[in-house]
């Protein structure tokens, strides 16, 4: 067993699944650790260049203000290992959600197999990225659900320290339930923390059975300093 598998196996995945069912997200405090988070943050520009990542301004895609560094096939090995290992532990939840919602599609047990299905469906644009937000930068409410084959969860992490490296920049989610006002949620991420969040839709149990609720996520305006974050997607976009 690798050290990564040992780290993930120490987590209570039954509790994580219940949190995802109840709230649409599950916090994983200290999953990366401060040291790993700092290393990733310090090397964001160098890693982006070395791995062939593409830099995109949020203004250019009408998603706010700041920079995103999208990783292509050359995602840094540690991040690819995290993504592959987390997929294996989330695929059972994803398949259960589809079954609950009456969706016929089932996800394969390995990420590599799912990404091959993405390619056959014309989904070849990587979505995993690092974000770098300075003063007044922010990311607007959005979803990463472009394409026919969408994995219903993704992972976000914080690579800088609130209160020391930056002020503001809270990670925000909204959930829209039928015939109800949107419910806002703020995820209290700290340096090295990660969270599993719903990509777009998840099942919610109401008084008359299960129905779909719609979720979006954003990052509020950074008031001071620089905020660096990470987002891992399990599917590619069209």
N, C-alpha and C positions, 0 to 999 in steps of 0.2 A: 504493500500500500504506500502511495506517495504521501509526502507531507501535506499536499493540497487535499487529497482525499481524506486524510486523517482530520484535517481542520474542518472540512465540511461534514464529516460523519459525526463530529461532536455536537453538531447543531440538532435541535429537536425538530425534525422535518414534519412530524405530525402537527405540532403546534404552528409551524410556519404555514402549512396548508390551511389550518383553521383560520389563521389571521388573514390569509389571502381571500378565503371565502367570505369572511365577515367584513373586511375593510377594503379589499382590492390592493393592499400592499402589506409587506412584512419587513420590518427593520431588522438588519443584521449588524448590530453594533460591533465596531472594531474588526470587521471581517478581514479587511486588507491590512490593518495595523498602520500606525503613524509612520513607521519607517518606510514601508512599501509605498504608501501614499505620497510621502515627500519625494521619494526617488522618481515616481512617475510624474509628479508635478514639475520637478526641476528639469526633467528631460522632455517635456511636452513638445517643444519646438524641434529639438534634435531628433527625437523619436519619430515625429511626424515626417521629417525630411528623410530620415534613413529608411523608414518603412514604406515610403511611397504614398503617404497619406496626402489627401487633398485639403487645402485650406479653403474654407467657405465663410464669407461674412454673413451674419444673420440678417443684415439689411438687404442683401442681394436676394434672399429667398423669403423676405417679408415675415421673418420669424422673431424680430426684435433687433437687438444690437449687441455686437460682440463677434467672437470667432469660434468656429467649429473646425476640428481637424478630423476628417473621416479616414478611417483605416480601411485599406483595400485588402488584397490577398496577403499583404505583408504585415498584418497585425502583429505587434510584438508578442513573442512566444508566451510570456507569462499571462497576458490577457487572453490569448487563445486557449490556454489551458484552463483558466478560470471559466471561460464561456462554455467550453465543452463539458467540464465537470458539473457546472450548475444546470446545464440543459438536462443531463441525465437525471438529476434529482427533481426537476420541475416537470418533466414530460408526463408523469402520472397525473399531476394536477391538471395540466393542459388537456389531457384526454378525458379526464373526469368532467371538466367544465364543458367540453364539447358534447359529451353524452348527456349531461344535465340540460343543455340548451337544445337538444335534438339535432345536433350537427353531425353528419355522418363521418366527416373526415377524422382520422386518427393520425397522430404524429409518431414517426419512427423513434426507436429508443436511443439512437445515436444522432448527434448534431450533423455529422458528416452526411448521413443519409438524407436528412431533412434539407440540407443545403443543396444536395444534388436535385431534389425535387424542385427547389426554388429555381435552379438553372433551367430545368426542363420547362418550367412555367414562365420563363423569360424574366425572372427576378435575379439580376446579377449585380445590382448596385448596393455595396456594403453600407450599412447604417450605423455601425458602432463608431463612436467618436469620443474625443475629448473636447470640452468647452473651456474657453478662456474669456472671462468677463471682467472688464475694468469698471471704473467709476461710471455710473449711469447706464451701464450695460444690463441687459435682461433678456430672457427668452420667453416669448409669448406662449399662451396655451396652445398645445398641439398634440397630435398623436402620430405614432410611427406605424401606421397600418396600411401602407401603400403596397398593393399586390394581392394576388388571389390567395396565396399561402402566407398567413400571418400567425406567428406564434403569440399566444395571448398574454405573455409576460415578458418583461425585460428587466435589466438590472442597472441601477444607477449607483454611483459612489462619489464621495467628496474627497478631493485631494489637497485641500487647503483648510486652514483652521479658522472657524468663525470667531470673531472677536479679536483675533490676532492678525491674521492675513487679510481679512475683509470684514466689512459690516454690511448688513442687508443680505441679499442673495439667497433668500429662503427658498427651499424646494416646495412647490405648491402643487396640489392635485385638486381637481374638481370632479364630482360625480353627479351625473344627471340621471335621476330616476323618473319613470313615466309619471306625468301629472304632478310632479313635485319640483320645488325650487332646487337649484344646484347646491350640492353640499361641498364646501371648501375644506381642504385638509392641508396642514403644514407638516412636513416630515422633518423632525428635529435632527438632521444629520450633523455629525461632528467629523473631524479629521479621521480618515480611515474607515468610516462607517459606509455600509452599503445598504441598499434596499431593493427588494423585488417589488415591482409595480405591475399592475395590469396595463397592457399595451393600449387597449381601446375599449373592449367590452368584457364583462364578466357576468356570471349568473348571480342573481340575488333572490333570496327566498322571501316572498311576500306572503300575505294572508291567503292568497289563492294559488300558491305554487311558485315556481321559479320564473323569472323573467330577466331580460338583459338590462344592465345598466351601462352607461357610457362614461368613460373616464378620459380626461386630458391632464397633461402636466405642464409645468412652467417653472421658471426661476425668476423670482422678484428682482427688482432693481438693486444693483450693487451700489451702496452709498459711499464706501471707502475701500481702498485696496484692490486686490485682484482675487477672484474666485476661480478655481480650476476644478472641473468636474469630469466624470467619466460616465459614459452610457454604453452598455453592451446590449445589442439586439441579436436575437437568435434567428432572424430571417432577413433576407435581402429584399430590396425594393425593386419595383419594375424599372 
